[in-house]
Amino acid sequence: MLLNYKFTKKLYRTKELLENLSIPEGTLDFWKATWSKEGNDTYDMGLRLISKKAYWDPIIFVDWLTQFKLTNRPSTPEQFSDQKRVIAFIKKNVGIQVNGS
């Protein structure tokens, strides 16, 4: 099974990413802070700093989302809402191609 990414650019500014993902900036900030607090690097989330501007590699970010944000069952209304937005973003920007189909 291969993922077929449909992104129009290689890097997205944070604002563009949030608009496409339809999540509040606070949610992304929370994810980044939690990720960093656990000893991880935001580079592994897809964050790329160029000068003082933040850009996101959408392929790395989608992979990070699917690995770390779609694995747990949501337990609060905010988590349910975040999960729905993440799934909608992934469906919009990633297609799955099965070999031999």
VONU-941832 format. One line per field, with one value per residue (C-alpha): residue number from 0; residue in three letters; z negated, y negated, x. Coordinates in steps of 0.5 Angstrom, whole numbers, plus 2048, in hexadecimal, padded with zeros to 3 digits. Layout:
VONU-941832
k <- [NUM/...]
r <- [ALA/...]
c3 <- [Z/...]
c2 <- [Y/...]
c1 <- [X/...]
END
This chain:
VONU-941832
k <- [0/1/2/3/4/5/6/7/8/9/10/11/12/13/14/15/16/17/18/19/20/21/22/23/24/25/26/27/28/29/30/31/32/33/34/35/36/37/38/39/40/41/42/43/44/45/46/47/48/49/50/51/52/53/54/55/56/57/58/59/60/61/62/63/64/65/66/67/68/69/70/71/72/73/74/75/76/77/78/79/80/81/82/83/84/85/86/87/88/89/90/91/92/93/94/95/96/97/98/99/100]
r <- [MET/LEU/LEU/ASN/TYR/LYS/PHE/THR/LYS/LYS/LEU/TYR/ARG/THR/LYS/GLU/LEU/LEU/GLU/ASN/LEU/SER/ILE/PRO/GLU/GLY/THR/LEU/ASP/PHE/TRP/LYS/ALA/THR/TRP/SER/LYS/GLU/GLY/ASN/ASP/THR/TYR/ASP/MET/GLY/LEU/ARG/LEU/ILE/SER/LYS/LYS/ALA/TYR/TRP/ASP/PRO/ILE/ILE/PHE/VAL/ASP/TRP/LEU/THR/GLN/PHE/LYS/LEU/THR/ASN/ARG/PRO/SER/THR/PRO/GLU/GLN/PHE/SER/ASP/GLN/LYS/ARG/VAL/ILE/ALA/PHE/ILE/LYS/LYS/ASN/VAL/GLY/ILE/GLN/VAL/ASN/GLY/SER]
c3 <- [800/802/800/805/803/806/803/808/804/801/7FB/7F8/7F3/7EC/7EE/7F5/7F1/7EC/7F1/7F5/7EE/7EB/7E4/7DF/7DF/7D7/7D9/7DD/7D8/7D3/7D7/7D8/7D1/7CF/7D4/7D2/7CB/7CC/7CF/7D6/7DB/7DF/7E5/7E5/7E5/7EC/7E9/7ED/7EB/7F0/7ED/7E8/7EC/7EB/7F1/7F1/7F5/7F6/7F7/7F1/7ED/7F0/7EE/7E7/7E6/7E9/7E4/7DE/7DE/7E1/7DD/7D6/7D5/7D4/7CD/7CC/7D1/7D3/7D5/7D9/7DD/7DE/7E1/7E6/7E8/7E9/7ED/7F1/7F3/7F4/7F9/7FD/7FE/7FE/802/801/807/807/80B/811/811]
c2 <- [800/7F9/7F2/7ED/7E6/7E1/7DB/7D5/7D2/7D6/7D1/7CD/7C7/7C9/7C4/7C8/7CF/7CD/7CA/7D1/7D5/7D1/7D1/7CB/7C9/7CB/7D2/7D2/7CE/7D3/7D9/7D6/7D5/7DC/7DF/7DA/7DC/7E3/7E2/7E2/7DD/7D9/7DA/7E2/7DF/7DB/7D4/7D1/7CA/7C6/7BF/7BD/7C0/7C7/7CC/7D3/7D9/7DB/7E2/7E3/7DF/7E4/7EA/7E7/7E6/7ED/7F0/7EC/7E9/7EE/7F4/7F2/7F2/7EB/7EA/7E3/7DE/7DB/7E1/7E3/7DD/7DD/7E4/7E2/7DD/7E1/7E6/7E1/7DE/7E5/7E7/7E1/7E1/7E8/7EE/7F5/7F9/801/804/808/804]
c1 <- [800/803/801/7FF/800/7FC/800/801/807/80D/80D/807/807/804/7FE/7FD/7FE/7F9/7F4/7F4/7F4/7EE/7F1/7F3/7FA/7F9/7F8/7FF/802/800/802/809/80A/808/80D/812/811/812/819/817/819/814/818/815/80E/810/811/817/819/81C/81F/81A/814/810/80F/80C/80E/807/809/80D/807/802/806/807/800/7FE/803/802/7FB/7F7/7F9/7F5/7EE/7EB/7E8/7E7/7E2/7E8/7EC/7E6/7E6/7ED/7ED/7E8/7EC/7F2/7EE/7EB/7F2/7F5/7EF/7F0/7F7/7F9/7F6/7F8/7FA/7FA/7FF/7FC/7F5]
END
